[in-house]
Amino acid sequence: MTRSYGKGANLLIIENVPVVVCPNCGESYLTAETLHEIERIKLHRKNLAKLKSVAVAEFVDA
């Protein structure tokens, strides 16, 4: 799964986040270990993240 954190210049996108899916309802969950790793990535984003350009579209209500 891909998750995004922040917005604008502070946007961080983390790809390939592992999730646990409930076999009964299909709801997705993050384990405590995964949440700790996400926090570690966010804290060290300057060393771990690669800059990439992302296409952005704006919703315009017609």
Backbone hydrogen bonds, N-H to C=O, Kabsch-Sander energy under -0.5 kcal/mol:
donor,donor_aa,acceptor,acceptor_aa,energy
3,R,14,I,-2.6
5,Y,12,L,-2.8
10,N,7,K,-1.9
11,L,8,G,-1.7
12,L,5,Y,-2.7
14,I,3,R,-3.2
14,I,12,L,-0.5
15,E,13,I,-0.6
17,V,1,M,-3.3
20,V,29,Y,-3.0
22,C,27,E,-2.7
26,G,22,C,-1.8
29,Y,20,V,-2.6
35,L,31,T,-2.4
36,H,32,A,-2.3
37,E,33,E,-2.0
38,I,34,T,-2.4
39,E,35,L,-2.0
40,R,36,H,-2.1
41,I,37,E,-2.6
42,K,38,I,-2.6
43,L,39,E,-2.3
44,H,40,R,-1.9
45,R,42,K,-0.9
47,N,44,H,-1.3
48,L,44,H,-1.7
49,A,45,R,-2.8
61,D,59,F,-0.5
62,A,60,V,-0.6
